[in-house]
Amino acid sequence: MRDREPTIRSRELGEGLRRAMEYAGFNQSTLARELEWSPGRVSRLLAGKRGGSVAEVSNFLATCGIRGKEYDRLMALCTDNDRPGWLQQHGAYLPKQLRTLMDHEKNATVIRDFAMILVPGLLQTADYARAVMQASANLPHGEVEDRVSARLARQSLLSRSRPPKFKFFIHELVLHTPVANAAVMSDQLHELLRVGVRPNLEVRIVPIAAGAHAGMSGSFTLLDVSGFKPIVYLDSETSSLFLETPIEIDAYRKILASLEDTALDEGQSREMVASLATKIYAD
């Protein structure tokens, strides 16, 4: 079977198979011998460059001792794994861990985010995140603390030894929305000021005074991923959507390019955030 350009589905399958291999204590060479495959065949399957048949993936997982829900999840990915894009439907609410997004975040070189409604999850304080989750109509209250912890753990991406470059465009309305009390909001805005001094991270505010702007269709994240095609991530109350075709990626790059012209520069953005933190949310 010839190699092909990986899709987000085939990369997800490859990542899952890699975790299964490591769980079983194999490396690519030892597993290839066990399966009586060539090492290159294993390597291409793990990289998402080779589609695995149902029989191949089942054999791989059985050799690694994988059963239950993870077995079913990876077997389901054998179908249509060469089709670009992926709508993940999660039921009544999003899962605690957005595995697909996190796998791509850890391999990203550049992450660009536009936030229309809320502070981006990677920049949220614990109290801000907690207030957002407690206001949910669908999220079980008993899961809130675990989800807050999961969100904060995801933020380790900001401070790892070789982090991606980040650019966050945040609409001014986000700063004005009192998600929680004044103390929580003041701390959240000061957190934007604190993270904004990192050399690899930029926070830009899209002012209300700008009026109509290119990002009015809603929030999104664009990730440039090392070794793979870029992806765009969007979410809703119950689903996650990943886009990866060139025409889709180009559309969102055009939005970001327009926001570059619309948003305040970094210095002006810091001044606005600091002013709102002290004037609107003063203790």
C-alpha positions as a printed NumPy array, in Angstrom:
array([[  0.   ,   0.   ,   0.   ],
       [  1.466,   3.332,  -1.064],
       [  2.192,   6.14 ,   1.359],
       [ -0.22 ,   9.058,   1.441],
       [ -0.37 ,  12.451,   3.095],
       [ -1.601,  11.946,   6.661],
       [ -5.038,  13.185,   7.662],
       [ -6.122,  14.094,  11.159],
       [ -7.915,  10.742,  11.429],
       [ -4.894,   8.72 ,  10.318],
       [ -2.663,  10.704,  12.705],
       [ -5.111,  10.003,  15.538],
       [ -4.977,   6.301,  14.692],
       [ -1.184,   6.415,  14.553],
       [ -0.924,   8.169,  17.935],
       [ -3.272,   5.642,  19.494],
       [ -1.267,   2.733,  18.077],
       [  1.949,   4.315,  19.336],
       [  0.512,   4.54 ,  22.861],
       [ -0.607,   0.912,  22.6  ],
       [  2.878,  -0.163,  21.485],
       [  4.546,   1.7  ,  24.356],
       [  1.987,   0.382,  26.863],
       [  2.911,  -3.163,  25.819],
       [  6.625,  -2.463,  26.192],
       [  7.491,  -2.715,  22.505],
       [  9.452,  -0.379,  20.27 ],
       [  9.02 ,  -0.248,  16.508],
       [ 11.69 ,  -2.871,  15.822],
       [ 10.554,  -5.403,  18.404],
       [  6.896,  -5.021,  17.46 ],
       [  7.728,  -5.421,  13.765],
       [  9.436,  -8.72 ,  14.552],
       [  6.476,  -9.866,  16.649],
       [  4.025,  -9.01 ,  13.859],
       [  6.383, -10.287,  11.136],
       [  6.17 ,  -6.911,   9.431],
       [  8.953,  -4.713,   8.127],
       [ 10.003,  -1.875,  10.494],
       [  9.061,   0.613,   7.769],
       [  5.517,  -0.733,   7.666],
       [  5.127,  -0.114,  11.398],
       [  6.743,   3.321,  11.137],
       [  4.435,   4.484,   8.331],
       [  1.341,   3.252,  10.162],
       [  2.343,   5.104,  13.35 ],
       [  3.026,   8.271,  11.346],
       [ -0.377,   8.142,   9.655],
       [  1.279,   7.81 ,   6.249],
       [ -0.131,   4.355,   5.597],
       [ -3.759,   3.383,   6.081],
       [ -4.21 ,   0.325,   8.235],
       [ -6.794,  -2.287,   7.268],
       [ -9.204,  -3.626,   9.87 ],
       [ -7.234,  -6.886,  10.001],
       [ -3.875,  -5.104,  10.395],
       [ -5.025,  -2.796,  13.164],
       [ -6.819,  -5.614,  14.98 ],
       [ -3.666,  -7.72 ,  14.833],
       [ -1.553,  -4.791,  16.058],
       [ -3.855,  -4.138,  19.023],
       [ -4.206,  -7.803,  19.932],
       [ -0.42 ,  -8.173,  19.987],
       [ -0.238,  -5.162,  22.329],
       [ -2.988,  -6.516,  24.593],
       [ -5.425,  -3.656,  23.983],
       [ -9.101,  -4.377,  24.65 ],
       [-12.297,  -2.605,  25.631],
       [-13.132,   1.011,  24.793],
       [ -9.68 ,   1.908,  23.448],
       [ -9.749,  -1.108,  21.128],
       [-13.176,  -0.079,  19.846],
       [-12.087,   3.566,  19.407],
       [ -9.032,   2.696,  17.339],
       [-10.846,   0.11 ,  15.256],
       [-13.476,   2.727,  14.404],
       [-10.691,   4.983,  13.084],
       [ -9.842,   2.39 ,  10.419],
       [-12.909,   3.555,   8.507],
       [-12.476,   6.609,   6.292],
       [ -9.117,   7.511,   7.829],
       [ -8.028,   8.992,   4.503],
       [-10.93 ,  11.471,   4.494],
       [ -9.859,  15.013,   5.475],
       [-11.48 ,  16.796,   8.403],
       [-13.217,  15.299,  11.388],
       [-16.414,  16.103,  13.261],
       [-16.284,  14.527,  16.723],
       [-19.7  ,  14.323,  18.391],
       [-19.434,  13.843,  22.138],
       [-22.99 ,  13.617,  23.43 ],
       [-24.361,  16.182,  25.889],
       [-21.032,  17.93 ,  26.534],
       [-17.328,  17.891,  25.635],
       [-15.05 ,  15.331,  27.332],
       [-12.639,  16.279,  30.133],
       [ -9.645,  15.714,  27.89 ],
       [ -9.775,  16.752,  24.236],
       [ -7.291,  14.09 ,  23.22 ],
       [ -7.094,  14.935,  19.518],
       [ -6.56 ,  18.642,  20.169],
       [ -3.942,  17.988,  22.859],
       [ -2.017,  15.569,  20.632],
       [ -1.755,  18.274,  17.976],
       [ -0.973,  21.028,  20.466],
       [  2.045,  19.116,  21.758],
       [  3.415,  18.85 ,  18.198],
       [  2.52 ,  22.392,  17.158],
       [  5.142,  24.961,  16.237],
       [  2.716,  27.904,  16.093],
       [ -0.741,  28.248,  17.676],
       [ -2.992,  31.167,  16.722],
       [ -6.291,  31.672,  18.504],
       [ -9.205,  34.072,  18.093],
       [-11.522,  34.355,  21.114],
       [-14.9  ,  36.037,  20.646],
       [-16.727,  34.959,  23.824],
       [-14.328,  33.728,  26.529],
       [-10.674,  33.989,  27.493],
       [ -8.883,  31.136,  25.644],
       [ -8.628,  27.97 ,  27.725],
       [ -4.82 ,  28.032,  27.634],
       [ -4.893,  31.436,  29.375],
       [ -7.718,  30.915,  31.884],
       [ -7.122,  31.062,  35.638],
       [ -8.589,  28.299,  37.778],
       [-11.303,  30.547,  39.213],
       [-12.313,  31.896,  35.801],
       [-12.474,  28.374,  34.324],
       [-14.477,  27.177,  37.33 ],
       [-17.022,  29.993,  36.936],
       [-17.446,  29.211,  33.227],
       [-18.   ,  25.517,  33.906],
       [-20.381,  26.079,  36.808],
       [-22.585,  28.168,  34.519],
       [-22.961,  25.286,  32.041],
       [-26.482,  23.952,  31.573],
       [-25.214,  20.459,  30.713],
       [-21.975,  19.824,  32.584],
       [-22.425,  17.73 ,  35.772],
       [-21.33 ,  19.862,  38.719],
       [-19.501,  16.886,  40.2  ],
       [-17.052,  16.981,  37.277],
       [-16.147,  20.658,  37.528],
       [-13.045,  20.355,  39.71 ],
       [-11.581,  17.513,  37.655],
       [-12.15 ,  19.557,  34.51 ],
       [-10.551,  22.65 ,  36.006],
       [ -7.499,  20.557,  36.904],
       [ -7.374,  19.114,  33.388],
       [ -7.54 ,  22.594,  31.855],
       [ -4.711,  23.869,  34.065],
       [ -2.601,  20.798,  33.265],
       [ -3.016,  21.548,  29.561],
       [ -1.442,  24.965,  30.182],
       [  1.934,  23.293,  30.834],
       [  2.292,  23.67 ,  27.076],
       [  3.047,  27.369,  27.674],
       [  6.102,  26.735,  29.828],
       [  7.693,  23.573,  28.465],
       [ 11.352,  23.75 ,  27.433],
       [ 10.624,  24.327,  23.724],
       [  7.097,  25.742,  23.599],
       [  5.219,  26.697,  20.448],
       [  4.824,  30.318,  19.447],
       [  1.415,  31.655,  20.475],
       [ -0.662,  34.514,  19.161],
       [ -3.987,  35.199,  20.876],
       [ -6.511,  37.634,  19.424],
       [ -9.146,  38.398,  22.067],
       [-12.178,  40.578,  21.452],
       [-12.59 ,  43.412,  23.94 ],
       [-16.09 ,  42.161,  24.831],
       [-14.436,  39.133,  26.469],
       [-12.734,  41.459,  28.938],
       [-15.982,  43.27 ,  29.744],
       [-18.024,  40.113,  30.364],
       [-18.18 ,  39.555,  34.161],
       [-17.945,  35.769,  34.118],
       [-17.308,  35.887,  37.873],
       [-16.912,  38.483,  40.638],
       [-14.57 ,  41.457,  40.411],
       [-11.692,  39.73 ,  42.209],
       [-11.752,  36.754,  39.825],
       [-12.005,  38.987,  36.768],
       [ -9.199,  41.246,  37.979],
       [ -6.964,  38.218,  38.522],
       [ -7.848,  36.867,  35.07 ],
       [ -6.983,  40.141,  33.368],
       [ -3.753,  40.373,  35.333],
       [ -2.981,  36.813,  34.196],
       [ -3.218,  38.036,  30.592],
       [ -0.652,  40.692,  31.481],
       [  1.605,  38.139,  33.171],
       [  1.629,  35.631,  30.306],
       [  1.937,  38.428,  27.759],
       [  5.553,  39.103,  28.758],
       [  6.656,  35.656,  27.534],
       [  8.862,  36.017,  24.435],
       [  6.963,  33.308,  22.562],
       [  3.466,  34.611,  23.376],
       [  1.524,  37.592,  22.054],
       [ -1.846,  38.889,  23.277],
       [ -3.701,  41.291,  20.968],
       [ -7.069,  42.88 ,  21.739],
       [ -9.658,  43.48 ,  19.016],
       [-11.373,  46.677,  20.211],
       [-15.129,  47.164,  20.292],
       [-14.559,  50.444,  18.471],
       [-13.354,  48.514,  15.42 ],
       [-16.959,  47.542,  14.739],
       [-17.425,  44.772,  12.172],
       [-14.33 ,  42.615,  11.736],
       [-13.167,  39.468,   9.943],
       [-13.591,  37.188,  12.967],
       [-17.318,  37.696,  13.464],
       [-18.117,  34.126,  12.4  ],
       [-16.735,  32.967,  15.757],
       [-13.818,  31.675,  17.798],
       [-11.259,  29.243,  16.361],
       [ -7.721,  27.944,  16.752],
       [ -5.238,  27.405,  13.914],
       [ -2.287,  25.113,  14.614],
       [  0.827,  24.705,  12.477],
       [  1.936,  21.167,  13.322],
       [  5.474,  19.88 ,  12.903],
       [  5.663,  17.264,  10.156],
       [  1.981,  17.517,   9.242],
       [ -0.548,  19.79 ,   7.581],
       [ -1.945,  22.689,   9.634],
       [ -5.369,  22.244,  11.204],
       [ -8.178,  24.499,  12.38 ],
       [-10.078,  23.573,  15.531],
       [-13.605,  24.734,  16.381],
       [-15.893,  23.547,  19.146],
       [-19.473,  23.831,  20.344],
       [-21.406,  22.619,  23.362],
       [-21.443,  19.018,  22.152],
       [-18.895,  18.596,  19.362],
       [-15.398,  19.298,  18.087],
       [-14.606,  20.042,  14.457],
       [-11.174,  19.734,  12.85 ],
       [-10.549,  21.201,   9.396],
       [ -7.479,  20.515,   7.26 ],
       [ -8.098,  21.016,   3.537],
       [ -5.965,  23.779,   1.965],
       [ -8.972,  25.926,   1.031],
       [-10.26 ,  25.793,   4.629],
       [ -6.876,  26.597,   6.145],
       [ -6.409,  29.485,   3.723],
       [ -9.801,  30.922,   4.713],
       [ -8.816,  31.068,   8.383],
       [ -5.352,  32.441,   7.592],
       [ -7.089,  35.298,   5.772],
       [ -9.177,  35.995,   8.897],
       [ -6.041,  36.1  ,  11.037],
       [ -4.283,  38.391,   8.561],
       [ -7.221,  40.778,   8.718],
       [ -7.27 ,  40.653,  12.535],
       [ -3.587,  41.626,  12.499],
       [ -4.664,  44.937,  10.978],
       [ -7.762,  45.356,  13.175],
       [ -6.332,  44.478,  16.589],
       [ -4.435,  46.839,  18.861],
       [ -0.687,  46.268,  18.945],
       [  0.845,  44.491,  21.941],
       [  1.581,  47.677,  23.874],
       [ -1.872,  49.133,  23.318],
       [ -3.42 ,  45.783,  24.224],
       [ -1.545,  45.657,  27.541],
       [ -2.682,  49.197,  28.317],
       [ -6.316,  48.305,  27.67 ],
       [ -6.179,  45.116,  29.756],
       [ -4.454,  46.907,  32.644],
       [ -6.946,  49.783,  32.517],
       [ -9.97 ,  47.462,  32.597],
       [ -8.443,  45.386,  35.395],
       [ -8.105,  48.442,  37.64 ],
       [-11.118,  50.524,  36.59 ],
       [-13.872,  47.976,  36.049],
       [-12.759,  45.19 ,  38.364],
       [-11.1  ,  47.116,  41.177],
       [-11.637,  45.559,  44.614]])
